[in-house]
Amino acid sequence: MTGRLRRSVPHLVSVAGAVIVALDGAVLLVAQPSLQRSLDASPAQIQ
């Protein structure tokens, strides 16, 4: 591995992790109302 590539890997892994966390949050925001209705639960119970 070149020095430049070796320095870039941790940054790329961090960015990929942040994207996964953001995507997970977006999916939960979309799914939460449906889960709440189907489980007949309050917002506090869903969280």
C-alpha positions in Angstrom: 0.0 0.0 0.0 1.2 3.5 -0.7 1.5 6.0 2.1 -1.3 8.1 0.7 -3.7 5.2 0.5 -2.7 4.0 4.0 -3.6 7.4 5.4 -6.9 7.5 3.5 -8.3 4.1 4.7 -9.3 5.3 8.3 -11.0 8.3 6.8 -12.9 6.3 4.3 -14.0 3.8 7.0 -15.2 6.7 9.2 -17.2 8.2 6.4 -18.8 4.9 5.6 -19.7 4.4 9.2 -21.3 7.8 9.4 -23.3 7.1 6.2 -24.6 3.8 7.7 -25.7 5.6 10.9 -27.5 8.3 8.9 -29.2 5.7 6.7 -30.3 3.7 9.8 -31.8 6.8 11.4 -33.7 7.7 8.2 -35.1 4.2 7.9 -36.3 4.3 11.5 -37.9 7.6 11.0 -39.9 6.3 8.1 -40.8 3.0 9.8 -41.7 4.3 13.2 -45.3 5.4 12.4 -46.1 2.1 10.8 -44.6 0.1 13.7 -46.6 2.2 16.1 -49.8 1.5 14.4 -49.2 -2.2 13.8 -48.1 -2.8 17.5 -50.8 -0.4 18.9 -48.1 1.2 21.0 -47.4 4.7 22.2 -44.5 6.7 20.9 -42.6 6.1 24.2 -43.0 2.4 23.8 -41.7 2.4 20.3 -38.6 4.4 21.3 
